[in-house]
Amino acid sequence: MTAEADAATEVPGKKGVPKLFILIGAAIAVVVLGGAGLYFFLSSSGGDAAPAADGHGAQVAQSHDTFIFNLPPMMVNLNSNGEAAAFMKLTVALEVADEKTMTEIQPRLAKVIDAFQVYMRELRKSDLEGSAGIYRLKEELLRRVNLAVYPAQVESVLFKEILVQ
């Protein structure tokens, strides 16, 4: 029985050492693979900037200037549906690509403001809650301004002030 007891104590000792080497090897493999993945990730994102520096793909690195066309502040009553009266004060700026577009928008400014007012009067206070409501408002105003100033094109609607009470 002592031989069996000695064999029982030797077997776990022999199995424990290979398990330790396997765990250490696996940890080293994880660190190496993680480092390689990080290297490839960082080198691929940095690779886009390198061609622009030497002249290839310069159109990607060029930043185009935009112009801001400020609209007068607007105040509208919101649709209350029997609730307490609510209103919104909104100051908007339009981002356009060039000065030519700004001059095309100027004579159509009354159409832009009318399109905004008609749309905003049908909004409820609940339509403007949260970032999703403001985003929907922004997208709808952009759609309406582009319809009003067609063939000119507005790139973005920028909110300078939004007050809902």
N, C-alpha and C positions, 0 to 999 in steps of 0.2 A: 504494500500500500504506500509505502514511502516513495517508491518509484513512480507510482501514479500521481502522488501529490507533487513530486518534483516536476513531472511532465505537465501537470496542470498549471503550475506557476510559471513554467518556461513558455508555454504557448501564448498566454496573454502578453507577456513581455515582448515576444517576437512579433506579435500582431500590432502592438502599440507603436513600435518604431516605424514600420512602413506607413501606418495611418498618419503619423506625424509628418513624415516626408511628403505624403500625398497632400495633406492640408497646406503645408508650406508651399509646395509646388503650385497648387491651385491658387493660393493667394498671390504668388508671384505672377502667375499667368493673368490673373484679373488685373493686376496693376500694370503689367506690360501692355495688355490689350486696351485698357482704358487710356493709357498714355499714347498709344498709337492712334486710337480713335480721336483723341483730343488734338493730336498733331495734325491729322488729316483734316479735321474740322476747321482748325484755325488756319491752316495753309490754304484751304480751298476758299475761305472767305477773304483772305488777304490776296489771293490770286486775281480777283477782279480789279483791285486797285492798281496792280503792277502794270497791266497793259496800258492803262490811261496815263501813267507816268512817262512811258517811253513813246507815246504818240499813237499807239494802236488802241482803238476803241475809245477815243477821246470824247465822242458824243455821249458816252455813258457817264463820264466824270463831269461833263459840263453842267453847270447849274444855270438854268434859265431864269432871268429876272421876270418877276410878275409885278403887276400894278394893282393898286387897291383903289376901288371906286366907292366912296362913302355915300350911303343913302341917308336921308334925314331920319331922325327918330320917328317911330310910328307907335301909336297907342290905339288899341282896339278893344272893344267889349267882346268878351268870349261868350259863347253860347252857354246859357245858364240852365235851360230846361227846368225852370221853376225853382232852382236853387238860388242861393245868394248871388248877387251880381259879382262877376269877376272880370278883370281886365288884364291886358298884357301890354307892357311897354317893351319895345324891341328896337335895338339899334343894330343895323346890319351893314357890312361892307362886302363888296363883290370883288373877288380876285379875278383879274383878267390877264391875258398873255401879253398884250402890248398896248401902246397908247392909241393906236388906230381903233381898237375895240372900245376903248373908253370914249372916244369921240362918237362911235356908232351908238353907244348906249345912251348918251346924253339926250338926244331928241326923243327917245323911247322911254324915258324915265317915268312919265305918267302911266304908261302901260304896265311897267314893272310894279309900281306902288299899288296900282289898282288890282293887279293879280295877287299881290301879297295880302292886301286888305280883304278881298273877297274870300280868300282861303282861310285867313286867320279868324274871321268873324264866325266861322262855322266850327272852330275848335272848341272843345270843352277843356276845363281845367285839368281833368283826368288824362286828357290826351298828351299833356305836356309834362307828366310826372316821370322822373327818372331820366337816365341818360338815353334810353331807347326812345323815349318820347321826343327829346330834343334832337336826336339823330334823324328821326322820321321827319320832323319839322324842317330840319336843314336840307334833307334830300328833296322834299316836296318844294321848298322855296327855290332850290337850284333848278328843278325841272320847270317850274313856272317862269322863272326869269329867263331861262334859255328859250322857252316858247315865245316870250314877249319881245326878245331882242333878236330873234332869228333874222338873218343868217349869222350874226355875231354869236360868239360862244363865251359864256362865263365859266371859269374853271371851278370856282368854289364860292360858297356863301360862308362868310365869317361872322359869327355873332360877337358883337362888341358889348352888348348889354341885353339881358333878358330879365324882365321883372314880371312875375305873375302874382296877382293878388285877388 
